[in-house]
Amino acid sequence: MVNDRTPALYLSHGAPPLADDALWTRQLADWSAELPKPTAILVVSAHWEEAPLAIGATQTVPLYYDFWGFPQHYYEVQYRAPGAPELAAKVRKLIPGAVDVPDRGLDHGAYVPLVEMYPAADVPVLQISMPTLDPEKLLEIGRKLAPLRDEGVLIIGSGFFTHNLRGMDISAGFDSVPPKWSSEFDEWGVDRLNAGDLDSLADFLHKSPSGRMAHPRTEHFAPLFVTLGAAEVDLATQRTIIEGFWGGLSKRSIQLG
């Protein structure tokens, strides 16, 4: 940690079958084991866009199974983490105008990785929406949330470092060689992260190779900017924890602080 702040994370969350990937699940579990245990977890997921910024359930409610066409057992996964009403109150103060959606449970961008990282479900979890996909506005939201890190809150932006489902070739297997657009964007992205180049990252659709192929719609890259805003003072500490590809998509996941 830097100055006793809790780190901020951006992780590639995977689809529900992530639970069947022995390598990836171990990587997530090993990652969390190296982190200080948070007082609470605040998640911004690619799968909840709502404006103004919305605050999800502050009590334990059913999960939101926001996917279709998977085997039944993926809809039977449970994750009964405590709600975080105190954290919600702090978010309301930091983000004036935020609204409550008390019946909105954790979606798979939140619970799929948390099942692997905190399987005991003993840390309070709160999910908030992305009210915009504009990188600059998301950076500013992250900056507003940054003080929570001084109180032990683990801020997680949950997306996918590259995300073009139509560009995937599942028939080749999840461990196949990634397509050029995915590997190019991944290489560019980690280079800009290592350089601390927020301006280029925020303009990734124009500055990066294959940006529009890697993100035909940008909701899975967008949570990165909340993380970067929340940990901007620790930008020099940025490092990749998980890398590699899954079904051709980059599962790069980073930590700041």
Stockholm file with secondary structure:
# STOCKHOLM 1.0

chainA/1-257         MVNDRTPALYLSHGAPPLADDALWTRQLADWSAELPKPTAILVVSAHWEEAPLAIGATQTVPLYYDFWGFPQHYYEVQYRAPGAPELAAKVRKLIPGAVDVPDRGLDHGAYVPLVEMYPAADVPVLQISMPTLDPEKLLEIGRKLAPLRDEGVLIIGSGFFTHNLRGMDISAGFDSVPPKWSSEFDEWGVDRLNAGDLDSLADFLHKSPSGRMAHPRTEHFAPLFVTLGAAEVDLATQRTIIEGFWGGLSKRSIQLG
#=GR chainA/1-257 SS CCTTCCCEEEEECCCGGGGGCHHHHHHHHHHHHHSCCCSEEEEEEEEEECSSCEECCSSCCCCCCCCCSCCGGGGSCCCCCCCCHHHHHHHHHHSTTCEECTTCCCCHHHHHHHHHHCTTCCSCEEEEEESCCCHHHHHHHHHHHGGGGGGTEEEEEEECSSCCGGGCCGGGCTTSCCCHHHHHHHHHHHHHHHHTCHHHHHTHHHHSTTHHHHCSSGGGTTHHHHHHHHTGGGGGGCEEEECCEETTEECCEEEEC
#=GC SS_cons         CCTTCCCEEEEECCCGGGGGCHHHHHHHHHHHHHSCCCSEEEEEEEEEECSSCEECCSSCCCCCCCCCSCCGGGGSCCCCCCCCHHHHHHHHHHSTTCEECTTCCCCHHHHHHHHHHCTTCCSCEEEEEESCCCHHHHHHHHHHHGGGGGGTEEEEEEECSSCCGGGCCGGGCTTSCCCHHHHHHHHHHHHHHHHTCHHHHHTHHHHSTTHHHHCSSGGGTTHHHHHHHHTGGGGGGCEEEECCEETTEECCEEEEC
//
